[in-house]
Amino acid sequence: MIKIPLSNPYLSSLEKQLVLQVLNSSQLSQGPQLDRFENKMAQYIGSRHAVAVNSGTSALHLCIKSLGIGENDQVITTPFSFIASANCMLYERAKPVFVDINPNTYNIDADHISEKITARTKAILPVHVFGLPCDMVKIRAIAQKHHLYIIEDACEAIGADCLVDAVPQGQAIKLSSQKVGSIGDCGVFGFYPNKQITTGEGGMIVTNEEKIAMNCRSLRNQGRSENSMWLEHEQLGYNYRLSEVNCALGIAQLTKIHLLLAARARVARWYSERLSNVADIILPPHAVNCRRSWFVYVIRLRDHYGRKDRNKIMNSLKSYGIDCRDYFPPIHLQPFYAEMFSYRRGDFPNTEKVADRTIALPFFATMTEAQVHHVCKILYRIMRNYKYMRHDFMAVNNQIIAN
Ligand SMILES: Cc1ncc(COP(=O)(O)O)c(C=O)c1O
């Protein structure tokens, strides 16, 4: 049986060479690779500062903390994301306030943000889900009107950009685009191995505000200030540092990010070409006025399929050696959120409708067209048989395996 993983990092000789250099240097933490990685990242994103940390989750936590968001404060975000984008508020005893998604983009519905703003709202935390930028023009206008911070969760969207301003220039209108992460007060990226670029584990905060950057540097390093002695701590901090080995990986990956993103876009195109005519599948949302960065290739089943149907189809794919995942189960229905905030099914209908029907298919830069073809062929057969013989689905599957 051909086995196809969900994701697979692309590591070349450059990664090995740079990691080996670190090992030979014997400086494994807080050395020159950290500065190089941060400078390269700031330059790529177009932000003044970049602060490397050991995960995307740590990056989110430090943004919340360094903006002074704390007990009883509220932050508006989406329930359709990885859980860390809401957990980061709970770490500081602030409350995530969810706004349902736009079912056409899977991102927070900017038209419903204002309804949730209260005297306690301190920030909006949009998540560029699956690498598709949020409507940052609207979100920025709302934030400016209500004096709110914006923390962009761009963990899944490195390299994506969107139009943020229409600047009249004489008769013409100049549209300016900006990379996601650089539009809000701060933005975060994640480098887990399934991401567009990886450092094994790792994350990055980008910002134009020196004060935020300085505070994040102190917080990631046990609360030491720039001029502190090693055992002098000016505030309560954490060990969120990123090692030199991880930074070396990040430098190598950033060097070829354009190739990595282009390869992922090509794989996405192969999928879309093959799946666009499958009646019961909705393809990933289109990018309008923005350029997405492909993180995952997520299909959605039409509304007459339910969560159980989706799960059976996923199990069937897995039984053929094709890995897949239910990106994302809604955050508000995770057991401890449901208990802590009394959330129930029906609270965020668009999120639930999408979350019940999505399937992330295998997706990585080195995926071949033959692998994509194989996944689509099996998926197509499963869907065809499922449609006609829902009641006896597993039996039919066994026949497919035999063919
Ligand atoms: C949207 C989003 N936010 C935050 C994170 C957290 O990143 P990490 O796993 O590096 O902590 C992820 C990781 O998958 C993510 O997808």
The ligand as a Tripos MOL2 file, in Angstrom:
@<TRIPOS>MOLECULE
LIG
   16    16     1     0     0
SMALL
NO_CHARGES

@<TRIPOS>ATOM
      1 C1         -3.1840   29.3050   14.1290 C.3       1 LIG1
      2 C2         -2.1270   28.7610   15.0440 C.ar      1 LIG1
      3 N1         -1.8160   29.4730   16.1390 N.ar      1 LIG1
      4 C3         -0.8830   29.0500   17.0060 C.ar      1 LIG1
      5 C4         -0.1980   27.8600   16.8070 C.ar      1 LIG1
      6 C5          0.7810   27.4060   17.8380 C.3       1 LIG1
      7 O1          2.0630   27.1750   17.3460 O.3       1 LIG1
      8 P1          3.0350   26.1330   18.0870 P.3       1 LIG1
      9 O2          2.5140   24.7650   17.8080 O.co2     1 LIG1
     10 O3          4.3510   26.4040   17.4510 O.co2     1 LIG1
     11 O4          3.0280   26.4620   19.5190 O.co2     1 LIG1
     12 C6         -0.4870   27.0940   15.6730 C.ar      1 LIG1
     13 C7          0.2140   25.8280   15.4430 C.2       1 LIG1
     14 O5         -0.2200   24.9090   14.8120 O.2       1 LIG1
     15 C8         -1.4870   27.5370   14.7820 C.ar      1 LIG1
     16 O6         -1.8360   26.8250   13.7070 O.3       1 LIG1
@<TRIPOS>BOND
     1     1     2 1
     2     2     3 ar
     3     2    15 ar
     4     3     4 ar
     5     4     5 ar
     6     5     6 1
     7     5    12 ar
     8     6     7 1
     9     7     8 1
    10     8     9 2
    11     8    10 1
    12     8    11 1
    13    12    13 1
    14    12    15 ar
    15    13    14 2
    16    15    16 1
@<TRIPOS>SUBSTRUCTURE
     1 LIG1         1 GROUP 0 **** ****
